[in-house]
Each structure stands twice: as C-alpha cells, then as structure tokens.
Amino acid sequence: MALSGTLTRKAVGVLGPGRHGDGNGLYLVVDSSGARRWIVRLTITGRRNARGGPLRTDLGLGSVSLVTLGEARDRALECRRLARKGIHPSERSERVRPTFEEVARRVHEERLPTFRNAKHGQQWINTLSTYAFPQIGGTAIDRIGQPEVLACLSPIWTSKHETAKRLAQRIKTVLDVARSRGLREGENPVTAIREGGVLPKVRARATHHRAMRWQDVPDLYARLRERDATAARALMFTCLTAARTGEVLGARWAEIDLVRRLWTVPAERMKAGAEHRVPLTEEMLTLLGAQEPLGSEVVFEGQKRHAPLSNMSMVMLLRRMGIEGVTVHGFRSSFRDWAGEAGAPREVAEMCLAHRVGSAVEQSYARSDLLERRRRLMEEWSRFVASRG
C-alpha cells in the first residue's frame, strides 16, 4: 500500500515548472518544457562525496507518464531503506536494473568535481535532461540499445547537430560507466551507430565572427571617444586589449594592478582555463581612469550596482552607431590581421589573444607568457588604434 504525502494526483498533472515536494524526500520535478518526472533525495549512510562530506544524491524514479504517484512513493520508500543501509540504489543487486536516468545522475554527481566550473557541470546534465530523459530516462539501463539512442538523437541530429553530438557523447559515457559496473553487457550502441553510419552526415559550416578591417578601427575608436558612456569605454577597452566580450565585461578591479600595469584574468573566466595576463598600455589606463571614480566592484558597471553590463551592450552600441556587418568578437581578428601586417612574431600575436601555441609537448616546456614582448606589441596597437584622436 502506497504511503501518503502532500501531493495529489490532480496536482501532479497541473503544477507549473519547479520542484514540488511530497514529503520524505520525494519530489515532482516539472521542467520548463512541461516534462514531469519523479526524484527522491537521499543521504547514503556511511558514504562520503569527493569533498569528504555526507554523500547526498537526487535519484530519478521515472517519468510521471510511466510512474504513478503511488508507485513513486513506494519506490522512494525502497530507495530510502537501501540508503539507510549504506547502499546506493543504483548499485542494488536485484534483478531489476536501475534506469538510465538513475545512472546518469549518479555519473554526473561523481564527475561534478572534475568539471572546469559549475556552469559546465550543469550543462552536462541539462543536455541529458532535455533530450534523453524524456525518451529513455525511465528505461532500465540494460535495455538501452540502438533504437533507444536513436530516439534521442534523430530529432535533433540535423537541426541541432552540435548539441546532438554532445548528447551522443554523454549518453555513451553513461552507458560505458554502467557496463564497467556490471549493469549492462555488450557493445555501446552509440559506438555502433557511429561506426555503422546510421545517422546522415551533416556538413558543418565553418562560421567566423565578422570582423572590421583593421584599417577602419581607428575611425571607429575616434567616434567612440565622443561618447561618454560605459558601453563605449567597454568597447574601446575590448578593441585595445583584443580580449573576449565576457572577459572584458566580467573584469573586476581586484584583477587590475595599476602599479605593475597588468590585468590578470583568472583561469575560471578564460576559455582555455588558464590565467591570462594582459599588459595595460597608456591608452587602456586612461579608459580605466575614467571608470575608477564610479567606485564599483566591476570595471564596466551596468544598470545594477556592482553588476557588469549586459552581453548585448556593445553590440547594441554598434547598431546605434549604424555599424553593420561586424561583431564585437571580430575585433580580435582585426588585431590579429594588423599584427600580421606589422610583422609581429606569430607566437607573440597568438599569446596576446590567449591562444595556445605549438604542440602539447611544446606547451609543456613553454614557461614564459612573453609578457614584455606582448607589452611592446600592445603599445604599438594602442598607438595605432588611437591615432585619429
């Protein structure tokens, strides 16, 4: 007989997006897409997570379309009984295997400390939640074959090809882990689908950020000088530093060393995951001097106190100025083209862009970031960009 709780069968079908508790660790999760599923929150007795704390986990119990409220309560009760004995339900030895969603969430939980940041970890499970769980989340892990994988991949294989490739890799990882733990046997169906050419080939188009000709950058910079707005100064700083939009907008005064004339972007904000030092030129220091009196924690503050400008602020500024056909990211290309024309050594120009230079072996021996050589090149670039003023 099923236990009682706070939810009702009617509520299960009408509640909006969010996590709705039934009691005793059981939750109804309603995704923004409208998909509805059950999870139970557990603490595994005597088990520790990667940080040494108690092992807590959210375990999927299946879709609402497959599992009734009463069944979800029964399953949650059984999971709690196992957890109190120190057994993770996804490792139980009964004949009934855990579901794909159960194993996937366990894999995600175990790998959280290995992701570069929390955002990437969330993206990993979000891809499965959006495209895999609605199709195969409630299917036993040992029943997942090519038809089940294709049910997830086929609908988005051509329309969202990059997403589909990431989804395939994440499904493969879950199934590989399941096999290593004795939860399934045989070849991974994702591998079979790839090697068999089951899905159509999709020609990926190379996309490039549209860049302004380097010869035209000084004229733009002169026009920006006439504007007394944070967005204009942020765009000027972006042009001068050849940094990415997110790096500039996320810049904080704690990263700026005015004495040593350095802006040190921490690894967690860099695409390559490595700290990047940007030499500050006289022109850059002038821009920073105009922002410093605002007393914000961030260099380029937006509408909210101590919060940066929006990602679209510089793009919208270009549009208001009637400049079409270029992107903010494209100014990195403008700098690189100028550097090539100026005869700058390739490794110096590439390091200005925070690109890795050489093979993995060469990188392992490259201890210097060529700061002083980069400083001289950035000074030349700054003088060129500001030459119309």
Solvent accessible surface area in square Angstrom, and as a share of the most:
residue,aa,sasa,rsa
1,M,233,1.04
2,A,41,0.32
3,L,70,0.35
4,S,97,0.63
5,G,35,0.34
6,T,108,0.63
7,L,18,0.09
8,T,78,0.45
9,R,211,0.77
10,K,160,0.68
11,A,23,0.18
12,V,10,0.05
13,G,47,0.46
14,V,103,0.59
15,L,49,0.25
16,G,37,0.36
17,P,97,0.61
18,G,35,0.33
19,R,111,0.40
20,H,41,0.18
21,G,37,0.36
22,D,4,0.02
23,G,37,0.36
24,N,99,0.51
25,G,23,0.22
26,L,3,0.02
27,Y,55,0.21
28,L,0,0.00
29,V,15,0.09
30,V,6,0.03
31,D,32,0.16
32,S,111,0.72
33,S,94,0.60
34,G,40,0.38
35,A,32,0.25
36,R,57,0.21
37,R,29,0.10
38,W,0,0.00
39,I,2,0.01
40,V,0,0.00
41,R,117,0.43
42,L,6,0.03
43,T,68,0.39
44,I,2,0.01
45,T,75,0.44
46,G,76,0.73
47,R,68,0.25
48,R,158,0.58
49,N,44,0.22
50,A,80,0.62
51,R,181,0.66
52,G,46,0.45
53,G,22,0.21
54,P,50,0.32
55,L,12,0.06
56,R,146,0.53
57,T,9,0.05
58,D,35,0.18
59,L,1,0.00
60,G,0,0.00
61,L,2,0.01
62,G,1,0.01
63,S,27,0.18
64,V,37,0.21
65,S,98,0.63
66,L,123,0.61
67,V,4,0.02
68,T,79,0.46
69,L,15,0.07
70,G,23,0.22
71,E,79,0.35
72,A,0,0.00
73,R,32,0.12
74,D,62,0.32
75,R,103,0.38
76,A,0,0.00
77,L,38,0.19
78,E,73,0.33
79,C,9,0.06
80,R,38,0.14
81,R,114,0.42
82,L,15,0.08
83,A,3,0.02
84,R,150,0.55
85,K,151,0.64
86,G,19,0.18
87,I,66,0.34
88,H,0,0.00
89,P,0,0.00
90,S,5,0.03
91,E,78,0.35
92,R,42,0.15
93,S,112,0.73
94,E,83,0.37
95,R,227,0.83
96,V,106,0.61
97,R,79,0.29
98,P,1,0.00
99,T,14,0.08
100,F,0,0.00
101,E,4,0.02
102,E,9,0.04
103,V,4,0.02
104,A,0,0.00
105,R,37,0.13
106,R,17,0.06
107,V,1,0.00
108,H,23,0.10
109,E,34,0.15
110,E,66,0.30
111,R,94,0.34
112,L,74,0.37
113,P,66,0.42
114,T,107,0.62
115,F,46,0.19
116,R,121,0.44
117,N,47,0.24
118,A,89,0.69
119,K,137,0.58
120,H,59,0.26
121,G,0,0.00
122,Q,94,0.42
123,Q,79,0.35
124,W,22,0.08
125,I,7,0.03
126,N,67,0.34
127,T,17,0.10
128,L,0,0.00
129,S,15,0.10
130,T,77,0.45
131,Y,49,0.19
132,A,0,0.00
133,F,10,0.04
134,P,70,0.44
135,Q,102,0.46
136,I,3,0.01
137,G,1,0.01
138,G,27,0.26
139,T,38,0.22
140,A,27,0.21
141,I,0,0.00
142,D,62,0.32
143,R,173,0.63
144,I,4,0.02
145,G,23,0.22
146,Q,71,0.31
147,P,97,0.61
148,E,50,0.23
149,V,0,0.00
150,L,40,0.20
151,A,42,0.33
152,C,3,0.02
153,L,3,0.01
154,S,58,0.38
155,P,90,0.57
156,I,15,0.08
157,W,38,0.13
158,T,91,0.53
159,S,86,0.55
160,K,98,0.41
161,H,31,0.14
162,E,90,0.40
163,T,30,0.17
164,A,0,0.00
165,K,87,0.37
166,R,113,0.41
167,L,0,0.00
168,A,4,0.03
169,Q,85,0.38
170,R,38,0.14
171,I,0,0.00
172,K,45,0.19
173,T,20,0.12
174,V,0,0.00
175,L,1,0.01
176,D,57,0.30
177,V,17,0.09
178,A,0,0.00
179,R,132,0.48
180,S,91,0.59
181,R,108,0.39
182,G,47,0.45
183,L,15,0.08
184,R,20,0.07
185,E,158,0.71
186,G,40,0.38
187,E,105,0.47
188,N,14,0.07
189,P,7,0.04
190,V,1,0.01
191,T,33,0.19
192,A,19,0.15
193,I,5,0.03
194,R,117,0.43
195,E,137,0.61
196,G,57,0.55
197,G,56,0.54
198,V,72,0.42
199,L,25,0.13
200,P,79,0.50
201,K,201,0.85
202,V,45,0.26
203,R,230,0.84
204,A,83,0.64
205,R,218,0.80
206,A,86,0.67
207,T,121,0.71
208,H,158,0.71
209,H,102,0.46
210,R,148,0.54
211,A,42,0.33
212,M,23,0.10
213,R,145,0.53
214,W,57,0.20
215,Q,72,0.32
216,D,51,0.26
217,V,0,0.00
218,P,0,0.00
219,D,72,0.37
220,L,6,0.03
221,Y,1,0.00
222,A,26,0.20
223,R,104,0.38
224,L,0,0.00
225,R,92,0.34
226,E,147,0.66
227,R,93,0.34
228,D,131,0.68
229,A,44,0.34
230,T,27,0.15
231,A,13,0.10
232,A,0,0.00
233,R,39,0.14
234,A,0,0.00
235,L,0,0.00
236,M,8,0.04
237,F,1,0.00
238,T,2,0.01
239,C,0,0.00
240,L,0,0.00
241,T,2,0.01
242,A,1,0.01
243,A,7,0.06
244,R,36,0.13
245,T,31,0.18
246,G,48,0.46
247,E,7,0.03
248,V,0,0.00
249,L,6,0.03
250,G,20,0.19
251,A,1,0.00
252,R,95,0.35
253,W,47,0.17
254,A,102,0.79
255,E,25,0.11
256,I,20,0.10
257,D,46,0.24
258,L,76,0.38
259,V,138,0.79
260,R,142,0.52
261,R,67,0.24
262,L,4,0.02
263,W,0,0.00
264,T,39,0.23
265,V,1,0.00
266,P,36,0.23
267,A,36,0.28
268,E,115,0.52
269,R,62,0.23
270,M,8,0.04
271,K,139,0.59
272,A,36,0.28
273,G,29,0.28
274,A,50,0.39
275,E,111,0.50
276,H,20,0.09
277,R,69,0.25
278,V,4,0.03
279,P,1,0.01
280,L,0,0.00
281,T,0,0.00
282,E,105,0.47
283,E,31,0.14
284,M,0,0.00
285,L,36,0.18
286,T,93,0.54
287,L,10,0.05
288,L,2,0.01
289,G,40,0.38
290,A,49,0.38
291,Q,1,0.00
292,E,84,0.38
293,P,110,0.69
294,L,83,0.41
295,G,50,0.48
296,S,9,0.06
297,E,91,0.41
298,V,1,0.00
299,V,2,0.01
300,F,0,0.00
301,E,28,0.12
302,G,20,0.19
303,Q,193,0.86
304,K,155,0.66
305,R,136,0.50
306,H,71,0.32
307,A,32,0.25
308,P,60,0.37
309,L,28,0.14
310,S,72,0.46
311,N,110,0.56
312,M,96,0.43
313,S,18,0.11
314,M,1,0.00
315,V,40,0.23
316,M,74,0.33
317,L,2,0.01
318,L,5,0.02
319,R,131,0.48
320,R,153,0.56
321,M,14,0.06
322,G,57,0.55
323,I,25,0.13
324,E,129,0.58
325,G,42,0.40
326,V,27,0.16
327,T,34,0.20
328,V,6,0.04
329,H,57,0.26
330,G,0,0.00
331,F,2,0.01
332,R,14,0.05
333,S,46,0.30
334,S,1,0.00
335,F,0,0.00
336,R,60,0.22
337,D,80,0.42
338,W,19,0.07
339,A,0,0.00
340,G,45,0.43
341,E,125,0.56
342,A,54,0.42
343,G,62,0.60
344,A,18,0.14
345,P,60,0.38
346,R,142,0.52
347,E,62,0.28
348,V,3,0.02
349,A,0,0.00
350,E,26,0.11
351,M,40,0.18
352,C,7,0.04
353,L,6,0.03
354,A,20,0.15
355,H,73,0.33
356,R,156,0.57
357,V,28,0.16
358,G,37,0.36
359,S,61,0.39
360,A,83,0.64
361,V,103,0.59
362,E,102,0.46
363,Q,64,0.28
364,S,59,0.38
365,Y,168,0.64
366,A,57,0.44
367,R,209,0.76
368,S,67,0.43
369,D,45,0.24
370,L,37,0.18
371,L,20,0.10
372,E,99,0.44
373,R,95,0.35
374,R,3,0.01
375,R,38,0.14
376,R,145,0.53
377,L,13,0.06
378,M,3,0.01
379,E,33,0.15
380,E,79,0.35
381,W,1,0.00
382,S,4,0.02
383,R,151,0.55
384,F,48,0.20
385,V,0,0.00
386,A,17,0.13
387,S,64,0.41
388,R,126,0.46
389,G,84,0.81
